[in-house]
């Protein structure tokens, strides 16, 4: 797992997912259709701001009770969390998806995970106790809100999971905000600020033409040709 400084993590946490997506596209390191989650994984607290951290992954199920060979204890789960450096983002695959019925998340789990340097959860399941989660400042990206915990239990921990079209491995760096969740290759984090600034400078050239008092369609077409050709 490549090492990142706290300053680098803080820098990522202050970025917007859309700007990061644009920057990653400019670096040509992966397909433009990969690395970000589909819109069914939505921010439950759009006004909370962004979160960034390293993924601790798990698999849960709530529609049926746990069996003797299919149940991670909550004590073992703490040990699994501590295997990944902080700050941590919990990434939970719900085996009941898309017919989710029981939430692992709520007030108590927000308290527990906040104490373990976890900043939020990403799940294709649901969350509940929304007011209490917000009071804890525990971010959540989920498919829905739920009423009950039903038979929710942990099935597996710290394995690759696929949520919202993105396969997340333990230790992956994730950024989430009101737009959604994106995975960031750790080896490009040092290059991200410059890449973001370069993309935004190009965008500003177009915006400045649109805002100028002497705007004309011809000037707009000129700057579009410079940027995109044609």
N, C-alpha and C positions, 0 to 999 in steps of 0.2 A: 504494500500500500504506500504510494508516494506521499511524502510529507508535505504539508502545507502549513505556513505560518498562520498565527491568529490574525495578523493584519490582512493576509490574503483571503482568509475566510470571511472576515468582516467586510472586505471590499466586495466580494461576491454577494454577500447578503444585502449590500446597498444597491445592487444593480436591479434593473427591471428585466423580467424574463424575455420580453420582446426584444430588448436591446441585445441581450445575450444571444438570443436565437439569431439575430441579424449578424452579430459578430462571428458566431460559429460558422454561419453560411459563408462569410467572407474568407474564412480560413480554409474552406474546401476540405474538411477532414471527415465529413460524412454526408450522406444524402440529405437533401433539404426536407425530406418527408420523415426523417427519423429523429429520435432523441427527445421528443416532447410528447407529453401525454394527451390523449384525446379529450375532448371537452366534457365527456361524462364524468371525468375526475375533476370536480370543480371546487373552487375555494368556498368553504363554508363561512369564512369570516373575511370578506373582501377588504374591509377597512382595517384589518389588523396589521397589514404590511407584509413584508417578505420574510421568508425563512430560508436558511441555508444550513446544510449539515450533511453528515455522512450516514449512509443508509444502514439501518439494522433491519433485516428482513424477517418476515414470519408468514405463516399460513394459518388461517383460522377457519372455524366452521361453527355454525350456530343452529342449524336446522335439526340436528340430531345430537343426543348426548355423547360425551367422549367415551371411547372404549379404552380398555387397559393398554392397548398398544398404539393408541392414537391420542396421546395427551401429554403435552409439556406442562410441567407444574409452573406456577407463577414464580416460585423461587428459582427454578432453573432459568426462567426467562430473564431474571435480573442478571444472572451470569452471562447469558448470551448478549444482552445489551452492552455489558461492560467490555466485551471483546472488541468493540468498535470504538475508535477514539471520538471524543466529542468535538463540537456539538453534533448531536445525533438526530436523524429523522427516522421515525419508525415507518416502515413500508410493509403493509399487511395485505396479503392476497386472501380474499374471502372466497372459499370454495362454494359458497351458495350463490355467488354472483352469476347471473343478474337478478335472481330472486332472493335478495338479501332479506334477512328476517331479524337478526340479533346483532347488537352493537357491542364490540369490545370496549368502546371508548365512551367516556363520560367524566364526571367530576373526579372520582377517585383515581382513575387511570391517568388523568391529567396531572393530578398531584404527584402520583408515584413517578411518572416519567419526567416531569419537570425537575424533580429532585435528582434524577439521574442524567442531567444535562441533555435532555431531549427537548427539541424546540417545536416539534409538531409531528403529525401523522399524515401519511398518504395511503389511501385504501380504496379498493373498489367495492368495499362494503359501506356501512353507514356509521354515523356518530350520533350521540344524544347528549343530554345535559348541555345544550349549546351555550346558555348564559354562563354556566359555571366554567366551561372550557375557556370562554372568552375572559372570564375573571382571572384565570390562571395564565392568560396570555399564551395558551397552547394552540398553535395553528392546526388547521385541519383541512385536508383536501380529500373529498369523498364523493361517492356516487349519490348519497341521499342522507337525510336525517331519519332516525329510527326511534321507536318508542321503547322497545324492550331489549334486554341482553339475550333473551331466549336461552339456548344451550351453548352459548359461545365458549369456545375453548381453543387453546393453541395446539396446532397439529405438528408444525415443524418450525425451525428457526435457522436463520442465517444460511439460507440457500437462495439461488437465483429465483426471482419471481417476476411475472409479467403482469403489469398493471397499466391500463390505459394505452396499450400498444408498445410500452417500453419495458424491456427486460432490465431489471435492477439487480445488481450483485451486491452482496455485503461490502460496505465501504465506499460505494459509489457516491459521488458528490451530487446533491440535488439542490435546486433553487425553486422556490414556489412563491407566487404572489397572486393577486386577484385575477391574473390572466390564466394561470394554470401552473404546471410543473414541468421543468426541463432538467435533463441530466447533463452534467458538464464534465467532459474529460479532464481529469486532474492535471494532466501534463500541459494543458493550454491555459491554466489559470493565470500564470504570469503574463501571458500575452493578451488576456482579455481586456484590460483597461485601454490599451492602445488600439485594439481592434474595435472596441465599442466607440472610442473617440473618432476613429477614422470614418466609420459608417455614419455616425451622427453629423460629422462635418460635411459629408456629401449630401445628406438629407437637408442640412441647413441651407446649402446653396439653392436648392429647389424652393424651400420655404421662403427664403429671402426674396426670390424673384416673385413669388405669389403675393407677398406682403408689400412689395415696393409700390410707391405712389405712381411710378411711371410704368406699371405693369402693362403688358400687352400679350396677346396670345402668341405672337411671333417670338418674344423673348422667352416665354415658357417653352415653346417648341425647341428653341436653341439649347436651353439648358437640358432638356430631356434628351436631345440628340447627343450632347456631350456625355451624359450619364449612361444612356441605354442604347445609343446608336439609332439607326433608322431615319 
